[in-house]
Amino acid sequence: MKNRLKVLRAEKEMTQAQLAEETGVSRQTINAIEKGKFDPSLPLAFKISRLFGLPIEEIFEDES
Amino acid sequence: MKNNKLTARNKRKSINLALWTAAWVLTIALVSFGYKFCYQSPVISIITISVNLLIGIGMIIANMKYLNGLDELQRKISLEAMGITLGVTLVVGLGYSMLDTTNVISNDAEISYLVIVMGLTYIVATVINNIKYK
């Protein structure tokens, strides 16, 4: 799954560690999501969407 | 500081799991060496084995709590490593047992070798998964 997490994080001048802290996961998890190696669960995707004030489909894009 | 909470929770649950595991290993030593060097009483053996089983249940519960305390990627890494370990143990264990039953090896198949294979497989699988998701 593609995502705009890195861009959105850069716009908010947020580090991976800060985003991890805000969403209650490890920095490794945020890094893996950004690189497209790991797809987040729905609750985590909702947390991220609330944090950036955007709907989930504007952050994550289904590649299939 | 949610992430600090996550780290602190993981640390607490890791320590809890380590303590239960250490206690379980100690009771195994107590059962084995106690029988060999201190007592030859079946009654005491039943008691120590019962204690070992109870502590083993505690260790399993501590492991479940540890897994539930991990974040979703860490949990995925651990569960994948456990799945690989289960498969390797089944395949290697049965292969090893067949070597014994067909008298290809002269010694009896020892379960302790299987435990070593399990431990090493879990460690290697966890390291590989951590690199994969880095």
N, CA and C atoms of all chains as a GROMACS GRO file, in nm:
protein
  594
    1MET      N    1   0.084  -0.120   0.000
    1MET     CA    2   0.000   0.000   0.000
    1MET      C    3   0.088   0.126   0.000
    2LYS      N    4   0.060   0.214  -0.098
    2LYS     CA    5   0.136   0.341  -0.103
    2LYS      C    6   0.081   0.437   0.002
    3ASN      N    7   0.165   0.531   0.044
    3ASN     CA    8   0.113   0.633   0.138
    3ASN      C    9   0.192   0.762   0.126
    4ARG      N   10   0.131   0.870   0.180
    4ARG     CA   11   0.193   1.003   0.175
    4ARG      C   12   0.246   1.044   0.312
    5LEU      N   13   0.271   0.947   0.393
    5LEU     CA   14   0.307   0.975   0.532
    5LEU      C   15   0.434   1.062   0.544
    6LYS      N   16   0.533   1.028   0.463
    6LYS     CA   17   0.661   1.102   0.472
    6LYS      C   18   0.641   1.249   0.435
    7VAL      N   19   0.563   1.272   0.330
    7VAL     CA   20   0.536   1.410   0.285
    7VAL      C   21   0.458   1.486   0.391
    8LEU      N   22   0.352   1.424   0.440
    8LEU     CA   23   0.267   1.490   0.541
    8LEU      C   24   0.346   1.519   0.668
    9ARG      N   25   0.432   1.425   0.704
    9ARG     CA   26   0.516   1.443   0.823
    9ARG      C   27   0.612   1.560   0.803
   10ALA      N   28   0.669   1.567   0.682
   10ALA     CA   29   0.762   1.677   0.650
   10ALA      C   30   0.689   1.812   0.653
   11GLU      N   31   0.566   1.814   0.602
   11GLU     CA   32   0.488   1.939   0.604
   11GLU      C   33   0.463   1.988   0.746
   12LYS      N   34   0.446   1.894   0.835
   12LYS     CA   35   0.421   1.931   0.977
   12LYS      C   36   0.551   1.942   1.056
   13GLU      N   37   0.664   1.925   0.985
   13GLU     CA   38   0.798   1.928   1.048
   13GLU      C   39   0.804   1.834   1.169
   14MET      N   40   0.762   1.714   1.142
   14MET     CA   41   0.753   1.613   1.247
   14MET      C   42   0.855   1.504   1.221
   15THR      N   43   0.920   1.455   1.323
   15THR     CA   44   1.013   1.343   1.304
   15THR      C   45   0.935   1.211   1.314
   16GLN      N   46   1.000   1.105   1.269
   16GLN     CA   47   0.937   0.972   1.282
   16GLN      C   48   0.911   0.939   1.428
   17ALA      N   49   1.006   0.978   1.513
   17ALA     CA   50   0.993   0.949   1.656
   17ALA      C   51   0.872   1.022   1.714
   18GLN      N   52   0.852   1.149   1.669
   18GLN     CA   53   0.738   1.226   1.721
   18GLN      C   54   0.605   1.165   1.676
   19LEU      N   55   0.602   1.124   1.548
   19LEU     CA   56   0.480   1.062   1.496
   19LEU      C   57   0.452   0.930   1.569
   20ALA      N   58   0.560   0.855   1.594
   20ALA     CA   59   0.547   0.729   1.668
   20ALA      C   60   0.491   0.754   1.807
   21GLU      N   61   0.543   0.860   1.869
   21GLU     CA   62   0.498   0.896   2.004
   21GLU      C   63   0.350   0.932   2.005
   22GLU      N   64   0.310   1.010   1.906
   22GLU     CA   65   0.170   1.055   1.898
   22GLU      C   66   0.074   0.939   1.871
   23THR      N   67   0.120   0.840   1.798
   23THR     CA   68   0.030   0.730   1.760
   23THR      C   69   0.047   0.606   1.849
   24GLY      N   70   0.143   0.612   1.941
   24GLY     CA   71   0.161   0.503   2.037
   24GLY      C   72   0.223   0.376   1.978
   25VAL      N   73   0.304   0.393   1.874
   25VAL     CA   74   0.375   0.278   1.818
   25VAL      C   75   0.525   0.307   1.820
   26SER      N   76   0.606   0.211   1.775
   26SER     CA   77   0.751   0.233   1.774
   26SER      C   78   0.792   0.310   1.648
   27ARG      N   79   0.911   0.372   1.653
   27ARG     CA   80   0.963   0.444   1.537
   27ARG      C   81   0.984   0.347   1.420
   28GLN      N   82   1.023   0.224   1.454
   28GLN     CA   83   1.044   0.120   1.351
   28GLN      C   84   0.915   0.097   1.271
   29THR      N   85   0.801   0.102   1.340
   29THR     CA   86   0.672   0.080   1.274
   29THR      C   87   0.643   0.194   1.175
   30ILE      N   88   0.665   0.318   1.219
   30ILE     CA   89   0.642   0.434   1.131
   30ILE      C   90   0.732   0.425   1.009
   31ASN      N   91   0.859   0.390   1.032
   31ASN     CA   92   0.956   0.379   0.923
   31ASN      C   93   0.913   0.271   0.823
   32ALA      N   94   0.868   0.156   0.876
   32ALA     CA   95   0.825   0.046   0.787
   32ALA      C   96   0.701   0.084   0.707
   33ILE      N   97   0.609   0.161   0.769
   33ILE     CA   98   0.489   0.206   0.697
   33ILE      C   99   0.529   0.303   0.585
   34GLU      N  100   0.615   0.398   0.618
   34GLU     CA  101   0.659   0.497   0.518
   34GLU      C  102   0.725   0.431   0.398
   35LYS      N  103   0.802   0.326   0.426
   35LYS     CA  104   0.873   0.258   0.317
   35LYS      C  105   0.784   0.157   0.243
   36GLY      N  106   0.661   0.144   0.289
   36GLY     CA  107   0.566   0.052   0.224
   36GLY      C  108   0.593  -0.094   0.256
   37LYS      N  109   0.672  -0.118   0.360
   37LYS     CA  110   0.704  -0.257   0.397
   37LYS      C  111   0.598  -0.317   0.488
   38PHE      N  112   0.521  -0.230   0.551
   38PHE     CA  113   0.421  -0.277   0.648
   38PHE      C  114   0.294  -0.194   0.635
   39ASP      N  115   0.180  -0.262   0.627
   39ASP     CA  116   0.051  -0.192   0.620
   39ASP      C  117  -0.006  -0.178   0.761
   40PRO      N  118  -0.044  -0.056   0.799
   40PRO     CA  119  -0.094  -0.039   0.936
   40PRO      C  120  -0.232  -0.100   0.954
   41SER      N  121  -0.267  -0.128   1.079
   41SER     CA  122  -0.402  -0.177   1.109
   41SER      C  123  -0.499  -0.061   1.090
   42LEU      N  124  -0.627  -0.092   1.086
   42LEU     CA  125  -0.728   0.012   1.069
   42LEU      C  126  -0.726   0.113   1.186
   43PRO      N  127  -0.718   0.066   1.313
   43PRO     CA  128  -0.712   0.165   1.423
   43PRO      C  129  -0.592   0.260   1.411
   44LEU      N  130  -0.477   0.207   1.368
   44LEU     CA  131  -0.360   0.293   1.354
   44LEU      C  132  -0.378   0.389   1.237
   45ALA      N  133  -0.437   0.340   1.128
   45ALA     CA  134  -0.462   0.428   1.012
   45ALA      C  135  -0.558   0.541   1.052
   46PHE      N  136  -0.658   0.511   1.134
   46PHE     CA  137  -0.750   0.615   1.182
   46PHE      C  138  -0.679   0.717   1.270
   47LYS      N  139  -0.589   0.666   1.356
   47LYS     CA  140  -0.514   0.757   1.444
   47LYS      C  141  -0.433   0.855   1.359
   48ILE      N  142  -0.365   0.800   1.256
   48ILE     CA  143  -0.281   0.882   1.169
   48ILE      C  144  -0.368   0.983   1.094
   49SER      N  145  -0.484   0.936   1.046
   49SER     CA  146  -0.572   1.025   0.970
   49SER      C  147  -0.624   1.139   1.059
   50ARG      N  148  -0.656   1.108   1.184
   50ARG     CA  149  -0.703   1.212   1.278
   50ARG      C  150  -0.591   1.312   1.307
   51LEU      N  151  -0.470   1.259   1.320
   51LEU     CA  152  -0.356   1.344   1.352
   51LEU      C  153  -0.328   1.446   1.241
   52PHE      N  154  -0.341   1.402   1.116
   52PHE     CA  155  -0.314   1.494   1.004
   52PHE      C  156  -0.440   1.565   0.957
   53GLY      N  157  -0.555   1.531   1.013
   53GLY     CA  158  -0.681   1.595   0.976
   53GLY      C  159  -0.722   1.565   0.834
   54LEU      N  160  -0.692   1.446   0.787
   54LEU     CA  161  -0.725   1.407   0.650
   54LEU      C  162  -0.796   1.272   0.650
   55PRO      N  163  -0.882   1.248   0.550
   55PRO     CA  164  -0.943   1.114   0.542
   55PRO      C  165  -0.837   1.008   0.508
   56ILE      N  166  -0.862   0.886   0.550
   56ILE     CA  167  -0.764   0.777   0.530
   56ILE      C  168  -0.723   0.763   0.384
   57GLU      N  169  -0.822   0.774   0.292
   57GLU     CA  170  -0.791   0.753   0.150
   57GLU      C  171  -0.702   0.863   0.092
   58GLU      N  172  -0.689   0.974   0.162
   58GLU     CA  173  -0.597   1.078   0.114
   58GLU      C  174  -0.454   1.056   0.167
   59ILE      N  175  -0.440   0.963   0.257
   59ILE     CA  176  -0.306   0.930   0.311
   59ILE      C  177  -0.257   0.798   0.253
   60PHE      N  178  -0.348   0.701   0.250
   60PHE     CA  179  -0.311   0.566   0.202
   60PHE      C  180  -0.381   0.538   0.069
   61GLU      N  181  -0.307   0.470  -0.017
   61GLU     CA  182  -0.362   0.439  -0.150
   61GLU      C  183  -0.343   0.290  -0.176
   62ASP      N  184  -0.453   0.224  -0.212
   62ASP     CA  185  -0.447   0.082  -0.241
   62ASP      C  186  -0.379   0.060  -0.376
   63GLU      N  187  -0.280  -0.027  -0.379
   63GLU     CA  188  -0.205  -0.049  -0.503
   63GLU      C  189  -0.266  -0.158  -0.592
   64SER      N  190  -0.357  -0.238  -0.534
   64SER     CA  191  -0.410  -0.351  -0.613
   64SER      C  192  -0.515  -0.303  -0.715
   65MET      N  193   0.361   1.143   2.619
   65MET     CA  194   0.474   1.054   2.595
   65MET      C  195   0.426   0.909   2.579
   66LYS      N  196   0.341   0.889   2.476
   66LYS     CA  197   0.284   0.756   2.455
   66LYS      C  198   0.391   0.653   2.423
   67ASN      N  199   0.492   0.695   2.343
   67ASN     CA  200   0.596   0.602   2.302
   67ASN      C  201   0.682   0.558   2.420
   68ASN      N  202   0.706   0.657   2.512
   68ASN     CA  203   0.779   0.622   2.633
   68ASN      C  204   0.700   0.522   2.714
   69LYS      N  205   0.565   0.540   2.713
   69LYS     CA  206   0.478   0.446   2.783
   69LYS      C  207   0.490   0.308   2.721
   70LEU      N  208   0.495   0.305   2.584
   70LEU     CA  209   0.508   0.178   2.511
   70LEU      C  210   0.639   0.109   2.549
   71THR      N  211   0.748   0.187   2.548
   71THR     CA  212   0.879   0.132   2.582
   71THR      C  213   0.881   0.082   2.726
   72ALA      N  214   0.826   0.163   2.818
   72ALA     CA  215   0.826   0.124   2.959
   72ALA      C  216   0.742  -0.003   2.980
   73ARG      N  217   0.626  -0.009   2.909
   73ARG     CA  218   0.539  -0.125   2.922
   73ARG      C  219   0.609  -0.250   2.868
   74ASN      N  220   0.675  -0.235   2.750
   74ASN     CA  221   0.748  -0.347   2.691
   74ASN      C  222   0.858  -0.396   2.785
   75LYS      N  223   0.928  -0.299   2.846
   75LYS     CA  224   1.039  -0.333   2.935
   75LYS      C  225   0.986  -0.411   3.057
   76ARG      N  226   0.875  -0.360   3.112
   76ARG     CA  227   0.817  -0.424   3.230
   76ARG      C  228   0.773  -0.567   3.199
   77LYS      N  229   0.709  -0.582   3.082
   77LYS     CA  230   0.658  -0.715   3.046
   77LYS      C  231   0.773  -0.809   3.007
   78SER      N  232   0.881  -0.754   2.948
   78SER     CA  233   0.999  -0.836   2.916
   78SER      C  234   1.062  -0.889   3.044
   79ILE      N  235   1.074  -0.800   3.144
   79ILE     CA  236   1.135  -0.840   3.272
   79ILE      C  237   1.048  -0.948   3.338
   80ASN      N  238   0.916  -0.926   3.333
   80ASN     CA  239   0.822  -1.022   3.390
   80ASN      C  240   0.838  -1.160   3.323
   81LEU      N  241   0.847  -1.159   3.189
   81LEU     CA  242   0.864  -1.284   3.113
   81LEU      C  243   0.997  -1.350   3.146
   82ALA      N  244   1.103  -1.267   3.157
   82ALA     CA  245   1.236  -1.321   3.189
   82ALA      C  246   1.236  -1.388   3.327
   83LEU      N  247   1.166  -1.325   3.422
   83LEU     CA  248   1.161  -1.381   3.558
   83LEU      C  249   1.086  -1.514   3.559
   84TRP      N  250   0.972  -1.520   3.488
   84TRP     CA  251   0.896  -1.645   3.480
   84TRP      C  252   0.978  -1.755   3.412
   85THR      N  253   1.050  -1.716   3.304
   85THR     CA  254   1.132  -1.814   3.231
   85THR      C  255   1.245  -1.866   3.320
   86ALA      N  256   1.309  -1.773   3.393
   86ALA     CA  257   1.419  -1.813   3.483
   86ALA      C  258   1.366  -1.909   3.590
   87ALA      N  259   1.248  -1.877   3.644
   87ALA     CA  260   1.189  -1.963   3.748
   87ALA      C  261   1.158  -2.101   3.690
   88TRP      N  262   1.108  -2.104   3.568
   88TRP     CA  263   1.074  -2.231   3.502
   88TRP      C  264   1.201  -2.315   3.480
   89VAL      N  265   1.308  -2.250   3.432
   89VAL     CA  266   1.434  -2.322   3.410
   89VAL      C  267   1.489  -2.376   3.542
   90LEU      N  268   1.477  -2.293   3.648
   90LEU     CA  269   1.524  -2.337   3.780
   90LEU      C  270   1.448  -2.460   3.828
   91THR      N  271   1.316  -2.462   3.804
   91THR     CA  272   1.239  -2.579   3.849
   91THR      C  273   1.274  -2.703   3.766
   92ILE      N  274   1.313  -2.684   3.639
   92ILE     CA  275   1.359  -2.798   3.558
   92ILE      C  276   1.488  -2.854   3.620
   93ALA      N  277   1.578  -2.762   3.657
   93ALA     CA  278   1.704  -2.804   3.720
   93ALA      C  279   1.676  -2.876   3.851
   94LEU      N  280   1.578  -2.821   3.925
   94LEU     CA  281   1.542  -2.882   4.054
   94LEU      C  282   1.490  -3.025   4.033
   95VAL      N  283   1.405  -3.042   3.933
   95VAL     CA  284   1.349  -3.176   3.905
   95VAL      C  285   1.462  -3.272   3.864
   96SER      N  286   1.547  -3.228   3.769
   96SER     CA  287   1.651  -3.317   3.715
   96SER      C  288   1.762  -3.346   3.815
   97PHE      N  289   1.825  -3.236   3.866
   97PHE     CA  290   1.941  -3.254   3.954
   97PHE      C  291   1.899  -3.298   4.095
   98GLY      N  292   1.781  -3.251   4.137
   98GLY     CA  293   1.731  -3.291   4.269
   98GLY      C  294   1.716  -3.442   4.276
   99TYR      N  295   1.656  -3.498   4.173
   99TYR     CA  296   1.635  -3.643   4.169
   99TYR      C  297   1.770  -3.716   4.163
  100LYS      N  298   1.862  -3.659   4.086
  100LYS     CA  299   1.992  -3.724   4.065
  100LYS      C  300   2.081  -3.718   4.190
  101PHE      N  301   2.082  -3.601   4.257
  101PHE     CA  302   2.180  -3.581   4.365
  101PHE      C  303   2.122  -3.573   4.506
  102CYS      N  304   1.997  -3.537   4.521
  102CYS     CA  305   1.943  -3.513   4.656
  102CYS      C  306   1.843  -3.618   4.703
  103TYR      N  307   1.748  -3.650   4.620
  103TYR     CA  308   1.643  -3.742   4.665
  103TYR      C  309   1.608  -3.839   4.552
  104GLN      N  310   1.557  -3.953   4.586
  104GLN     CA  311   1.508  -4.048   4.486
  104GLN      C  312   1.362  -4.084   4.516
  105SER      N  313   1.291  -3.985   4.568
  105SER     CA  314   1.153  -4.011   4.608
  105SER      C  315   1.054  -3.972   4.496
  106PRO      N  316   0.971  -4.066   4.452
  106PRO     CA  317   0.872  -4.033   4.349
  106PRO      C  318   0.774  -3.925   4.396
  107VAL      N  319   0.745  -3.923   4.526
  107VAL     CA  320   0.649  -3.824   4.579
  107VAL      C  321   0.706  -3.682   4.561
  108ILE      N  322   0.833  -3.667   4.600
  108ILE     CA  323   0.897  -3.534   4.585
  108ILE      C  324   0.906  -3.498   4.437
  109SER      N  325   0.934  -3.598   4.353
  109SER     CA  326   0.940  -3.572   4.208
  109SER      C  327   0.806  -3.521   4.156
  110ILE      N  328   0.697  -3.585   4.201
  110ILE     CA  329   0.563  -3.542   4.157
  110ILE      C  330   0.538  -3.397   4.200
  111ILE      N  331   0.578  -3.366   4.323
  111ILE     CA  332   0.558  -3.228   4.374
  111ILE      C  333   0.638  -3.129   4.290
  112THR      N  334   0.768  -3.159   4.268
  112THR     CA  335   0.853  -3.064   4.194
  112THR      C  336   0.808  -3.051   4.048
  113ILE      N  337   0.764  -3.164   3.990
  113ILE     CA  338   0.715  -3.158   3.851
  113ILE      C  339   0.586  -3.076   3.844
  114SER      N  340   0.501  -3.091   3.946
  114SER     CA  341   0.377  -3.011   3.950
  114SER      C  342   0.409  -2.862   3.959
  115VAL      N  343   0.508  -2.829   4.045
  115VAL     CA  344   0.550  -2.688   4.057
  115VAL      C  345   0.602  -2.639   3.923
  116ASN      N  346   0.682  -2.725   3.856
  116ASN     CA  347   0.737  -2.691   3.725
  116ASN      C  348   0.625  -2.662   3.624
  117LEU      N  349   0.522  -2.747   3.625
  117LEU     CA  350   0.410  -2.728   3.532
  117LEU      C  351   0.334  -2.599   3.561
  118LEU      N  352   0.311  -2.572   3.690
  118LEU     CA  353   0.240  -2.449   3.728
  118LEU      C  354   0.318  -2.324   3.687
  119ILE      N  355   0.448  -2.328   3.712
  119ILE     CA  356   0.532  -2.213   3.673
  119ILE      C  357   0.537  -2.203   3.520
  120GLY      N  358   0.534  -2.319   3.453
  120GLY     CA  359   0.530  -2.319   3.306
  120GLY      C  360   0.405  -2.250   3.254
  121ILE      N  361   0.291  -2.273   3.321
  121ILE     CA  362   0.166  -2.205   3.281
  121ILE      C  363   0.181  -2.054   3.302
  122GLY      N  364   0.242  -2.018   3.415
  122GLY     CA  365   0.267  -1.876   3.442
  122GLY      C  366   0.355  -1.814   3.334
  123MET      N  367   0.455  -1.890   3.288
  123MET     CA  368   0.545  -1.840   3.184
  123MET      C  369   0.468  -1.820   3.052
  124ILE      N  370   0.378  -1.913   3.021
  124ILE     CA  371   0.299  -1.899   2.897
  124ILE      C  372   0.210  -1.775   2.903
  125ILE      N  373   0.147  -1.753   3.020
  125ILE     CA  374   0.061  -1.634   3.036
  125ILE      C  375   0.145  -1.507   3.024
  126ALA      N  376   0.265  -1.509   3.086
  126ALA     CA  377   0.354  -1.392   3.078
  126ALA      C  378   0.394  -1.365   2.933
  127ASN      N  379   0.415  -1.473   2.856
  127ASN     CA  380   0.452  -1.458   2.715
  127ASN      C  381   0.336  -1.398   2.636
  128MET      N  382   0.213  -1.441   2.666
  128MET     CA  383   0.096  -1.386   2.598
  128MET      C  384   0.081  -1.237   2.629
  129LYS      N  385   0.103  -1.201   2.757
  129LYS     CA  386   0.093  -1.060   2.796
  129LYS      C  387   0.201  -0.977   2.728
  130TYR      N  388   0.320  -1.037   2.716
  130TYR     CA  389   0.431  -0.968   2.649
  130TYR      C  390   0.394  -0.940   2.503
  131LEU      N  391   0.340  -1.044   2.436
  131LEU     CA  392   0.302  -1.029   2.294
  131LEU      C  393   0.194  -0.923   2.277
  132ASN      N  394   0.094  -0.924   2.367
  132ASN     CA  395  -0.014  -0.827   2.357
  132ASN      C  396   0.032  -0.684   2.386
  133GLY      N  397   0.143  -0.671   2.458
  133GLY     CA  398   0.195  -0.538   2.490
  133GLY      C  399   0.278  -0.478   2.378
  134LEU      N  400   0.316  -0.560   2.281
  134LEU     CA  401   0.398  -0.509   2.170
  134LEU      C  402   0.314  -0.426   2.075
  135ASP      N  403   0.378  -0.340   1.998
  135ASP     CA  404   0.301  -0.268   1.896
  135ASP      C  405   0.282  -0.360   1.775
  136GLU      N  406   0.199  -0.318   1.680
  136GLU     CA  407   0.154  -0.415   1.577
  136GLU      C  408   0.266  -0.471   1.489
  137LEU      N  409   0.368  -0.392   1.459
  137LEU     CA  410   0.477  -0.445   1.377
  137LEU      C  411   0.564  -0.543   1.458
  138GLN      N  412   0.593  -0.502   1.583
  138GLN     CA  413   0.673  -0.591   1.669
  138GLN      C  414   0.602  -0.724   1.690
  139ARG      N  415   0.468  -0.717   1.705
  139ARG     CA  416   0.390  -0.839   1.724
  139ARG      C  417   0.396  -0.926   1.600
  140LYS      N  418   0.386  -0.862   1.483
  140LYS     CA  419   0.393  -0.936   1.357
  140LYS      C  420   0.529  -1.007   1.345
  141ILE      N  421   0.636  -0.934   1.379
  141ILE     CA  422   0.771  -0.991   1.373
  141ILE      C  423   0.781  -1.113   1.466
  142SER      N  424   0.731  -1.098   1.587
  142SER     CA  425   0.737  -1.209   1.684
  142SER      C  426   0.652  -1.327   1.640
  143LEU      N  427   0.530  -1.300   1.592
  143LEU     CA  428   0.441  -1.409   1.551
  143LEU      C  429   0.496  -1.483   1.429
  144GLU      N  430   0.554  -1.409   1.334
  144GLU     CA  431   0.614  -1.475   1.218
  144GLU      C  432   0.730  -1.564   1.262
  145ALA      N  433   0.811  -1.512   1.354
  145ALA     CA  434   0.925  -1.591   1.405
  145ALA      C  435   0.874  -1.717   1.476
  146MET      N  436   0.764  -1.703   1.550
  146MET     CA  437   0.706  -1.819   1.620
  146MET      C  438   0.652  -1.921   1.520
  147GLY      N  439   0.590  -1.872   1.413
  147GLY     CA  440   0.537  -1.961   1.309
  147GLY      C  441   0.649  -2.040   1.242
  148ILE      N  442   0.758  -1.971   1.210
  148ILE     CA  443   0.874  -2.038   1.148
  148ILE      C  444   0.931  -2.142   1.245
  149THR      N  445   0.940  -2.102   1.373
  149THR     CA  446   0.993  -2.192   1.476
  149THR      C  447   0.907  -2.318   1.488
  150LEU      N  448   0.775  -2.299   1.486
  150LEU     CA  449   0.684  -2.414   1.495
  150LEU      C  450   0.706  -2.510   1.377
  151GLY      N  451   0.716  -2.455   1.257
  151GLY     CA  452   0.735  -2.537   1.137
  151GLY      C  453   0.868  -2.610   1.140
  152VAL      N  454   0.974  -2.537   1.173
  152VAL     CA  455   1.107  -2.598   1.178
  152VAL      C  456   1.112  -2.708   1.284
  153THR      N  457   1.051  -2.681   1.400
  153THR     CA  458   1.051  -2.779   1.509
  153THR      C  459   0.979  -2.907   1.466
  154LEU      N  460   0.866  -2.891   1.399
  154LEU     CA  461   0.788  -3.007   1.354
  154LEU      C  462   0.869  -3.090   1.254
  155VAL      N  463   0.924  -3.022   1.153
  155VAL     CA  464   0.997  -3.092   1.047
  155VAL      C  465   1.125  -3.156   1.102
  156VAL      N  466   1.205  -3.074   1.172
  156VAL     CA  467   1.333  -3.125   1.225
  156VAL      C  468   1.308  -3.230   1.333
  157GLY      N  469   1.209  -3.205   1.418
  157GLY     CA  470   1.178  -3.298   1.527
  157GLY      C  471   1.139  -3.436   1.476
  158LEU      N  472   1.048  -3.438   1.379
  158LEU     CA  473   1.005  -3.568   1.324
  158LEU      C  474   1.118  -3.635   1.247
  159GLY      N  475   1.196  -3.556   1.174
  159GLY     CA  476   1.311  -3.611   1.101
  159GLY      C  477   1.410  -3.674   1.196
  160TYR      N  478   1.437  -3.601   1.306
  160TYR     CA  479   1.531  -3.649   1.408
  160TYR      C  480   1.479  -3.777   1.473
  161SER      N  481   1.348  -3.777   1.502
  161SER     CA  482   1.286  -3.895   1.562
  161SER      C  483   1.296  -4.017   1.468
  162MET      N  484   1.275  -3.992   1.338
  162MET     CA  485   1.284  -4.102   1.240
  162MET      C  486   1.426  -4.157   1.229
  163LEU      N  487   1.524  -4.065   1.244
  163LEU     CA  488   1.664  -4.110   1.244
  163LEU      C  489   1.688  -4.208   1.359
  164ASP      N  490   1.621  -4.182   1.471
  164ASP     CA  491   1.634  -4.269   1.588
  164ASP      C  492   1.561  -4.402   1.565
  165THR      N  493   1.435  -4.393   1.522
  165THR     CA  494   1.355  -4.516   1.508
  165THR      C  495   1.408  -4.609   1.398
  166THR      N  496   1.475  -4.551   1.298
  166THR     CA  497   1.531  -4.635   1.191
  166THR      C  498   1.676  -4.674   1.219
  167ASN      N  499   1.722  -4.638   1.340
  167ASN     CA  500   1.858  -4.672   1.386
  167ASN      C  501   1.969  -4.615   1.297
  168VAL      N  502   1.940  -4.503   1.233
  168VAL     CA  503   2.046  -4.435   1.156
  168VAL      C  504   2.146  -4.373   1.254
  169ILE      N  505   2.093  -4.320   1.366
  169ILE     CA  506   2.183  -4.267   1.471
  169ILE      C  507   2.188  -4.369   1.585
  170SER      N  508   2.304  -4.378   1.647
  170SER     CA  509   2.320  -4.480   1.751
  170SER      C  510   2.257  -4.437   1.884
  171ASN      N  511   2.255  -4.301   1.909
  171ASN     CA  512   2.200  -4.252   2.036
  171ASN      C  513   2.048  -4.238   2.029
  172ASP      N  514   1.986  -4.228   2.149
  172ASP     CA  515   1.843  -4.198   2.152
  172ASP      C  516   1.823  -4.050   2.116
  173ALA      N  517   1.710  -4.021   2.050
  173ALA     CA  518   1.678  -3.881   2.018
  173ALA      C  519   1.648  -3.807   2.149
  174GLU      N  520   1.720  -3.698   2.174
  174GLU     CA  521   1.703  -3.622   2.297
  174GLU      C  522   1.621  -3.497   2.268
  175ILE      N  523   1.521  -3.472   2.352
  175ILE     CA  524   1.435  -3.355   2.331
  175ILE      C  525   1.512  -3.224   2.352
  176SER      N  526   1.622  -3.233   2.432
  176SER     CA  527   1.699  -3.110   2.458
  176SER      C  528   1.758  -3.052   2.330
  177TYR      N  529   1.794  -3.140   2.234
  177TYR     CA  530   1.847  -3.090   2.106
  177TYR      C  531   1.740  -3.012   2.030
  178LEU      N  532   1.617  -3.061   2.043
  178LEU     CA  533   1.505  -2.994   1.976
  178LEU      C  534   1.480  -2.855   2.036
  179VAL      N  535   1.496  -2.846   2.168
  179VAL     CA  536   1.478  -2.716   2.236
  179VAL      C  537   1.585  -2.618   2.188
  180ILE      N  538   1.707  -2.669   2.167
  180ILE     CA  539   1.815  -2.582   2.117
  180ILE      C  540   1.780  -2.534   1.976
  181VAL      N  541   1.732  -2.627   1.891
  181VAL     CA  542   1.693  -2.590   1.754
  181VAL      C  543   1.583  -2.484   1.757
  182MET      N  544   1.485  -2.502   1.848
  182MET     CA  545   1.375  -2.405   1.861
  182MET      C  546   1.428  -2.267   1.898
  183GLY      N  547   1.513  -2.263   1.999
  183GLY     CA  548   1.568  -2.136   2.046
  183GLY      C  549   1.645  -2.064   1.937
  184LEU      N  550   1.734  -2.140   1.870
  184LEU     CA  551   1.817  -2.079   1.765
  184LEU      C  552   1.730  -2.032   1.648
  185THR      N  553   1.630  -2.114   1.610
  185THR     CA  554   1.542  -2.076   1.499
  185THR      C  555   1.467  -1.948   1.531
  186TYR      N  556   1.415  -1.939   1.654
  186TYR     CA  557   1.340  -1.819   1.694
  186TYR      C  558   1.429  -1.695   1.690
  187ILE      N  559   1.551  -1.708   1.740
  187ILE     CA  560   1.643  -1.593   1.742
  187ILE      C  561   1.676  -1.550   1.599
  188VAL      N  562   1.713  -1.648   1.514
  188VAL     CA  563   1.751  -1.614   1.375
  188VAL      C  564   1.632  -1.553   1.301
  189ALA      N  565   1.513  -1.612   1.317
  189ALA     CA  566   1.394  -1.560   1.248
  189ALA      C  567   1.360  -1.418   1.294
  190THR      N  568   1.376  -1.392   1.424
  190THR     CA  569   1.348  -1.257   1.477
  190THR      C  570   1.448  -1.156   1.420
  191VAL      N  571   1.574  -1.194   1.416
  191VAL     CA  572   1.677  -1.102   1.363
  191VAL      C  573   1.649  -1.073   1.214
  192ILE      N  574   1.621  -1.179   1.136
  192ILE     CA  575   1.594  -1.162   0.992
  192ILE      C  576   1.470  -1.073   0.972
  193ASN      N  577   1.365  -1.098   1.048
  193ASN     CA  578   1.243  -1.016   1.036
  193ASN      C  579   1.268  -0.871   1.073
  194ASN      N  580   1.349  -0.850   1.177
  194ASN     CA  581   1.380  -0.712   1.215
  194ASN      C  582   1.455  -0.639   1.104
  195ILE      N  583   1.545  -0.712   1.037
  195ILE     CA  584   1.619  -0.652   0.925
  195ILE      C  585   1.522  -0.624   0.810
  196LYS      N  586   1.431  -0.720   0.784
  196LYS     CA  587   1.333  -0.707   0.676
  196LYS      C  588   1.247  -0.582   0.691
  197TYR      N  589   1.206  -0.553   0.813
  197TYR     CA  590   1.116  -0.439   0.836
  197TYR      C  591   1.188  -0.312   0.880
  198LYS      N  592   1.320  -0.310   0.864
  198LYS     CA  593   1.398  -0.193   0.907
  198LYS      C  594   1.375  -0.075   0.814
   0.00000   0.00000   0.00000
